[in-house]
């Protein structure tokens, strides 16, 4: 069986490719023309060039594939107008959906974000939580993730063989960008002066990939599956990083509203004068603001998924990889 992975040069996609190879799949990496394939030299794969901004290329890249996983869904990076962010997310998601439909892929997976789940005031976050309508927030990360989740669900209701996998905060090897691993890199290099309190669920990238593959193989179309690790907090994660890196614990904290103010100020400065992108982006603030503990029982009951590694194991593996790759001094 052939599985196509969009975003296979990223952390989650790389781990998903490893999990698929262990299950004897033929792996096809769908990537942009300028992708650095040296990052995945440990994999055996077929290369297909495509771009989520190019509908025709996505359809051609998916031809002959049994399964497809989209691990490269759009998210905001540098500040842009909200309408532009939403337009980009809508087009990329639609072209992914068109590729699945036109290429007649048997099963597909969209990898989403837990920010689409409103905070549960009565307990853990779970897959059934929904906003009653499109969020009114001006935060681009929330808006684009909500939109793509919505598009996945309504197209699945219309017959698209699509499952939604939502990994929690993920740490692991191959985080070249880096993404969530930036927290490990900056804390270990003693470049974080303060942090924001918040609840999180965190998972090892290898466990997350295994759970996502199970969702692709067994998940019900149109359903969300939370792929979780351990419920923890930003404070506990920071403590673990500092212990592993053998650096002093970060003592200072800042209120969320202060973090929002700093982020907005940096984004205005970037919009007006360019220069370096904000060190505290609105995407990072949204992830902090909407974090909550998560219930992973649905994936356990329906998919047979359970994490193998602890959060500390995940952080230690990621730290060792960052150290080896020269991200940490």
ZIBEL-V818159 format. One record per backbone hydrogen bond with DSSP energy under -0.5 kcal/mol. CO is the residue of the C=O (numbers start at 1). NH is the residue of the N-H. E is the energy in kcal/mol with one decimal. If there is no record, write none. Layout:
CO_NH_E + CO_NH_E
This chain:
1_26_-2.9 + 2_66_-1.7 + 2_67_-2.1 + 3_28_-2.8 + 4_6_-0.5 + 4_69_-2.6 + 5_7_-0.6 + 5_8_-0.8 + 5_30_-2.2 + 6_71_-2.6 + 7_10_-1.6 + 7_13_-0.6 + 10_14_-2.5 + 11_15_-2.2 + 12_16_-2.5 + 13_17_-2.2 + 14_18_-1.9 + 15_19_-2.4 + 16_20_-2.5 + 17_21_-2.3 + 18_22_-2.1 + 19_23_-0.9 + 20_25_-2.4 + 21_24_-1.7 + 25_27_-0.7 + 26_3_-2.6 + 27_29_-0.5 + 27_46_-2.4 + 28_5_-2.8 + 28_30_-0.7 + 29_31_-0.7 + 29_48_-2.5 + 30_7_-1.2 + 31_50_-2.3 + 32_35_-1.6 + 35_37_-1.2 + 36_39_-1.5 + 37_40_-1.4 + 38_41_-1.2 + 40_43_-1.8 + 43_45_-0.6 + 46_29_-2.6 + 48_31_-2.2 + 51_54_-2.4 + 53_55_-0.5 + 54_58_-1.7 + 55_59_-2.0 + 56_60_-2.3 + 57_61_-2.2 + 58_62_-1.3 + 59_63_-0.6 + 60_63_-0.9 + 62_65_-2.0 + 66_106_-1.2 + 66_107_-1.6 + 67_4_-2.9 + 68_109_-2.3 + 69_6_-2.9 + 69_71_-0.9 + 70_111_-1.9 + 78_77_-0.6 + 81_84_-0.5 + 81_85_-2.0 + 82_86_-2.5 + 83_87_-2.1 + 84_88_-2.3 + 85_89_-2.3 + 86_90_-2.5 + 87_91_-2.4 + 88_92_-2.6 + 89_93_-2.3 + 90_94_-2.4 + 91_95_-2.5 + 92_96_-1.9 + 93_97_-2.5 + 94_98_-2.9 + 95_99_-2.0 + 96_100_-2.1 + 97_101_-2.4 + 98_102_-3.2 + 99_103_-2.2 + 100_105_-2.0 + 101_104_-0.8 + 107_68_-1.6 + 108_163_-2.5 + 109_70_-3.1 + 109_111_-0.5 + 110_112_-0.8 + 110_165_-2.3 + 113_116_-1.6 + 114_117_-1.8 + 116_118_-0.7 + 119_121_-0.8 + 120_123_-1.2 + 125_295_-2.8 + 126_129_-1.5 + 138_140_-0.5 + 139_143_-2.1 + 140_144_-2.7 + 141_145_-2.0 + 142_146_-2.4 + 143_147_-2.2 + 144_148_-2.3 + 145_149_-2.1 + 146_150_-2.5 + 147_151_-2.6 + 148_152_-2.2 + 149_153_-2.1 + 150_154_-2.6 + 151_155_-1.9 + 152_156_-1.8 + 153_157_-2.2 + 154_158_-0.9 + 155_160_-2.5 + 156_159_-1.9 + 160_162_-2.4 + 161_108_-2.5 + 162_222_-3.4 + 163_110_-2.7 + 163_165_-0.6 + 164_225_-1.8 + 165_112_-2.2 + 165_167_-0.5 + 166_227_-2.6 + 169_203_-2.8 + 171_205_-2.5 + 174_176_-1.6 + 179_182_-1.8 + 180_183_-1.5 + 181_185_-2.6 + 182_186_-2.9 + 183_187_-2.2 + 184_188_-2.6 + 185_189_-1.7 + 186_191_-3.3 + 187_190_-1.4 + 191_193_-0.6 + 195_254_-2.0 + 198_234_-2.6 + 200_232_-3.5 + 201_169_-1.8 + 202_230_-2.5 + 203_171_-2.1 + 204_208_-2.7 + 205_209_-2.5 + 206_210_-1.8 + 207_211_-2.4 + 208_212_-2.5 + 209_213_-2.3 + 210_214_-1.9 + 211_215_-2.1 + 212_216_-2.4 + 213_217_-2.3 + 214_218_-3.1 + 214_219_-0.5 + 215_219_-1.9 + 220_223_-2.0 + 223_164_-2.5 + 225_166_-3.0 + 225_227_-0.5 + 226_228_-0.8 + 227_168_-2.0 + 230_202_-2.4 + 232_200_-2.0 + 233_237_-2.3 + 234_238_-2.8 + 235_239_-2.3 + 236_240_-2.3 + 237_241_-2.4 + 238_242_-2.6 + 239_243_-2.3 + 240_244_-2.6 + 241_245_-2.8 + 242_246_-0.8 + 242_247_-2.2 + 249_251_-0.5 + 252_195_-1.4 + 255_259_-2.0 + 256_260_-2.4 + 257_261_-2.0 + 258_262_-2.7 + 259_263_-2.5 + 260_264_-2.6 + 261_265_-2.5 + 262_266_-2.4 + 263_267_-2.4 + 264_268_-2.3 + 265_269_-2.2 + 266_270_-2.3 + 267_271_-2.5 + 268_272_-2.3 + 269_273_-2.8 + 270_274_-2.3 + 279_281_-0.5 + 281_285_-2.0 + 282_286_-2.2 + 283_287_-2.2 + 284_288_-1.9 + 285_289_-2.9 + 286_290_-2.4 + 288_291_-0.8 + 293_125_-3.3 + 294_296_-0.6 + 296_300_-1.4 + 297_301_-2.7 + 298_302_-2.8 + 299_303_-1.6 + 299_304_-0.8 + 299_305_-1.8 + 300_304_-0.8 + 310_314_-2.2 + 311_315_-2.7 + 312_316_-2.5 + 313_317_-2.5 + 314_318_-2.4 + 315_319_-3.0 + 316_320_-2.4 + 317_321_-1.9 + 318_322_-2.8 + 319_323_-2.7 + 320_324_-2.2 + 321_325_-2.3 + 322_326_-0.6 + 322_327_-2.4 + 322_328_-0.9 + 323_326_-0.9
